[in-house]
Amino acid sequence: MTKNKSSVDKNLQNVAKDLEHTAVNSHQAQQIQQQTNDRRHQDALNHDEPTQTQTTSLSDKD
């Protein structure tokens, strides 16, 4: 794992960046929330890799 070379917390930077965007109405607020949810979902998909035992057990059922 690499260490963060700066003393700035990346998570806090992202939160501060998100707080700078003020939603004018509920539709825009929902759109911003959906973008956040989409990023989280994509990140979860990128980290979900089936193990070798899972893939072989699935192919045995066919």
TADAMO-V706033 format. One line per field, one symbol per residue. phi: phi as a letter, one per 20 degrees, with the letter a starting at -180 (. if undefined). A space follows every 10 residues. Layout:
phi: ???
This chain:
phi: .eeffeeeef ffffffffff eeffbfffff ffffffffff ffffffeecf efffffffff ff
